[in-house]
Amino acid sequence: MPRTRIRQPRALIDRKALTIILEDMAAAVPDNRDRRNRLMSLLRKALADGRAEVRRRFLKEKGTGAAAFAENSYLMDQIIRLLFDFATTYIYPRANRTAGEQMSVLAVGGYGRGEMSPQSDIDLLFLLPYKSTPLHEQVVEFMLYVLWDLGLKVGHATRSVDECIRQARADTTICTALLETRFLWGNRELPLGLRDKFQTSVVAGSGADFIEAKLAERDERHARMGDSRYVLEPNIKDGKGGLRDLHTLLWIARFIYGVSEMSELVARGVLTSEAASKFMRARNFLWTVRCHLHYLTNRPEERLTFDIQPEIAQRMGYADRNGVRGVERFMKHYFLMAKTVGDLTRIFCAVLENQQKRRPGLSMTSLLARKRHLNGFRIDSGRIAAVGPDAFQKEPLALMRLFKVAHEQGMDIHPDTLRLVTESLPLVKGLRSDPAANTLFLDILCSKRDPEISLRQMSEAGFLGRFLPDFARVTAQMQFDMYHVYTTDEHTIRAIGLLHRLEDGSIRDLMPSAARELRKVLSRRALYVAVLLHDIAKGRGGDHSELGAEIALRLGPRLGLSDEETETVSWLVRHHLLMSRTAFKRDVDDLKTILDFTDVVQSVERLRLLLALTTVDILAVGPAVWNNWKSSLLRELYMRSEDLLTGGFQAEARDKRVADRREQLSLALTDWPEAERAAYLERHYPAYWLTFDGLTHIRHARVIERARAAGEAVAVEVIPDSHRSVSDVIIYTDDHPGLFSKIAGAMALAGVTIMDARITTMVDGMALDTFTIQTLDGRPIAEPERIERLARTVRGVLTGTIALARALQEQAPRLPERAHALTVPPRVLIDNQASKTHTVIEVNGRDRPGFLHAVTQALTRVGIQISSARISTYGERVVDVFYVKDVFGMKVVHKTKLAQIREALEAAITEARPRAA
């Protein structure tokens, strides 16, 4: 148990005073049932008072997690000692206990380590000399029932010394539990005997097996938790870089060296005093965070979710500073501590390996090493290693060459050598201006081998941040939203790995057009550097694209890029969000959209580079962000822009294009009577023929034909498209004000998200609306029963059989409760330059059921007609873009009207729930 001094222990619990009270009570009360009830009342009050005092000290006096853990453990120790003494003295007294009736109570698990957090379970081992006797069973049962009735979660085992040894040999979990047993009360000789037998019968000769088992267990846990210490809602106990990783180091140290604390390894020459201090600082920080987490949630919560992070940051004194939010400063500190845990693991494992491995005279590995060109390095246990402890002091350039050799050989770097790298980081400053070092770095970054592994090694060792100080500023930097999954540095390194895999074809199925066009790129080096730098200026208080472009202009020449490459990198960083914003927020069927986009891009080479950068940037955000719908939008924008840039786009006369589309549909409807076919063609305005492709024209015609034949007031047809991961919904009904808003509400009730909308009014006053939708988890609606449910909901809302406003009020929130901690400033942008024929309105706000319904309802109330919509969701933030006209079919230009629109939309965004029409 950590040696943390308990301040004023009797203010927590006075065992001596309680013992006297219990003695008096036992003498006065002969009935054991009555005794138990009075004992329960006394212990319940003592436990509640003690916990309240621990909490007061921690919160009011700004205490540490170490102190709270020690105080909670001390409090529970006294409760269990009082309980054991009362059970054995008054409930089941024995004048002379036999040797076989002796018993000890031991704390195990976190309680055994002294890590008693506010919501921890209590794990006990009732240790016996031989097999269990009736007296043992009675005492154990009495104690457990009292503890359970006190509301405590108690895990327990009752075993003899020999049973403990036998099970420890067979089960690593039990073996680990015995490592951290702590004597509480009872017979003092039994635990000593257990410790001696454990050392001779379990530990002796099995160190390598135990290390292998615990590290394999750790790796499996990391894989289960996402295998990254940089997820933005980390699990502080089981996540990578969390407390369990520190526990693993402590278990191994106890098993191999027989120590109780990592600090004891300093005297043995196993760890440096600096490494031991880092262990203590990381553990104390995580302990304090965990205490705050448990006190805030009042449950054994281990995830630092978004709703909890701001409050813990405030309680731990992280204030807003220099444009950086306090919560972001707190989480950066957390991620740096998680990185420290990784550093400690690497250092400790290197020491263990050196002490545990056998040393053959001449291995096959060393023979192979002679045939390899290692450029001044050697191979140790199959990994690249420095030739001596002063290798980097003699030649600082060897620091960079180390990563280059490891990269070329496809080998890992020995942990001892990585430790030397960390110790030699002050030398890196001199490499920044060294052309040879920059050339080696660029070679690694742009290698045909996967550069992600080497860049991650550089980052983990602290080398990358020293070599590129701008990268150090985004290391461990979080973005406080539900869209991003990783820290900025982790996102960047993942993006580079994804670019490599896109280039080698291993993920071409995710974005075939990007993979195909990437092979044609001429500025390959510029692309890789742009991916490295695209988010380099985040967190600086300004537009990170603009600031990053300036950094690129400064870094490009240093890295060895030509003037042309440097300018290309700067342009890509400046405009790295342009393609996604255009594809996801603008109508690519509007020629002005394509003209504006290509006016910025200007060349096919830049278009290809931007497509690749945009693809890997989105893919690297998180596993659930990319989908085929986004892929199709980017592909469509790319193809139309490429046509325009290469001259393939034919701006033929609008009337001729309309006539051609009408003719194509007429030929496809040969089964219709000629008069009926001609009448149908006249029912559409010219804009309709240019908005949809020929296949969609045919589908629309068939839907309308079936609806008229059946006399349906509302026709709904759902067409799944697995290639785009969406479903198209065609709705044909009488047009009226607010139709779009009602349909949006119906879609929300049906549990689907509108991605795109095309609103068409026909000459005869009918509405023909086409919506592109997905399920909330990004899939198309394909199951027949779900299609029917969606159609039934739309019909019910449009015919009035479903009370939309009431149904939306009763609908469950779309986002988890923790998302309410994330602020989304409401914003309305009105743009009359983005389209020649429409006013474009962009609405930003917090996602909620019925959000789109409320917004479109507001537009209807102010007399605005919606022609098309593009809907995007980024975590908790929704961005809706509408192409609109006024009641006369014109762009909205009057200042009074624009102000009225803005006011109505801002009111709709901030409503907690959509109101009735």
Salt bridges, closest charged atoms under 4 A:
ASP34 OD1 - ARG38 NE 3.57
ASP49 OD2 - LYS45 NZ 2.62
GLU53 OE2 - ARG56 NH2 2.95
GLU53 OE2 - ARG57 NE 2.83
GLU61 OE1 - ARG7 NH2 2.71
GLU61 OE2 - ARG56 NH1 2.89
GLU71 OE2 - ARG57 NH1 3.25
ASP77 OD2 - ARG182 NH1 2.90
GLU101 OE2 - ARG94 NH1 2.58
GLU115 OE2 - ARG113 NE 3.11
GLU115 OE1 - HIS247 NE2 2.98
ASP149 OD2 - ARG36 NH2 2.56
ASP162 OD1 - LYS197 NZ 2.68
GLU180 OE1 - ARG113 NH1 2.91
ASP196 OD1 - ARG195 NE 3.94
GLU217 OE2 - LYS214 NZ 2.96
ASP219 OD1 - ARG218 NH2 2.99
GLU220 OE1 - ARG224 NH1 2.69
ASP227 OD1 - LYS240 NZ 3.54
GLU233 OE1 - ARG303 NH2 3.04
GLU233 OE2 - ARG818 NH1 2.43
ASP238 OD1 - ARG244 NE 3.74
ASP245 OD1 - ARG221 NH2 2.89
ASP245 OD1 - HIS222 NE2 2.94
GLU261 OE1 - ARG283 NH2 2.75
GLU274 OE2 - LYS278 NZ 3.98
GLU301 OE1 - ARG299 NH2 3.18
GLU302 OE2 - ARG290 NH2 2.73
GLU302 OE2 - HIS294 NE2 3.45
GLU311 OE2 - ARG315 NE 2.96
ASP343 OD2 - LYS339 NZ 3.41
ASP343 OD1 - ARG346 NH2 3.05
GLU353 OE2 - ARG383 NH2 2.12
GLU353 OE2 - HIS414 NE2 3.30
ASP380 OD1 - LYS357 NZ 2.89
ASP380 OD2 - ARG378 NH1 3.56
ASP380 OD2 - HIS414 NE2 3.76
ASP390 OD2 - LYS394 NZ 3.51
GLU395 OE2 - ARG401 NH1 2.88
GLU408 OE2 - LYS404 NZ 2.41
ASP416 OD1 - ARG419 NH2 3.57
GLU423 OE2 - ARG419 NH1 3.09
ASP450 OD2 - ARG501 NH1 3.49
GLU452 OE2 - ARG456 NH2 2.56
GLU452 OE1 - ARG501 NH1 3.27
GLU460 OE1 - ARG229 NH1 2.78
ASP470 OD1 - ARG540 NH2 2.72
ASP470 OD2 - ARG554 NH2 3.25
ASP481 OD2 - HIS484 ND1 3.10
GLU490 OE1 - ARG456 NH1 2.64
GLU490 OE2 - ARG494 NE 2.79
GLU503 OE2 - LYS448 NZ 3.55
GLU503 OE2 - ARG524 NE 2.65
ASP504 OD2 - HIS500 NE2 3.41
GLU517 OE2 - ARG516 NE 3.30
GLU517 OE2 - LYS520 NZ 3.31
GLU517 OE1 - ARG608 NE 3.23
ASP535 OD2 - HIS491 NE2 3.44
ASP535 OD2 - HIS534 NE2 3.23
ASP535 OD2 - LYS538 NZ 3.68
ASP535 OD1 - HIS544 NE2 3.26
ASP535 OD1 - HIS576 NE2 3.53
GLU546 OE1 - ARG574 NH1 2.31
GLU565 OE1 - ARG525 NH2 2.87
GLU567 OE1 - ARG606 NH2 2.99
ASP587 OD2 - ARG758 NH1 2.78
ASP589 OD1 - ARG640 NH2 2.73
ASP589 OD2 - ARG758 NH2 3.01
ASP596 OD2 - LYS592 NZ 2.90
ASP617 OD1 - HIS491 NE2 2.80
ASP617 OD1 - HIS534 NE2 3.12
GLU636 OE2 - ARG640 NE 2.69
GLU652 OE1 - LYS656 NZ 3.93
ASP660 OD2 - LYS656 NZ 3.19
ASP671 OD2 - ARG702 NH1 2.92
GLU682 OE2 - ARG662 NH2 2.65
GLU705 OE1 - ARG702 NH1 3.66
GLU717 OE1 - ARG706 NH2 2.39
ASP721 OD2 - ARG724 NE 2.72
ASP728 OD2 - ARG724 NH2 2.67
ASP756 OD2 - ARG758 NE 3.91
ASP756 OD1 - ARG870 NE 3.36
ASP764 OD2 - ARG683 NE 3.06
ASP764 OD2 - ARG708 NH2 3.27
ASP777 OD2 - ARG779 NE 3.17
GLU788 OE2 - ARG792 NH1 3.72
GLU817 OE1 - HIS820 NE2 3.86
GLU842 OE2 - LYS585 NZ 3.37
GLU842 OE2 - ARG827 NH2 3.64
ASP847 OD1 - ARG814 NH1 3.31
GLU911 OE2 - ARG915 NE 3.42
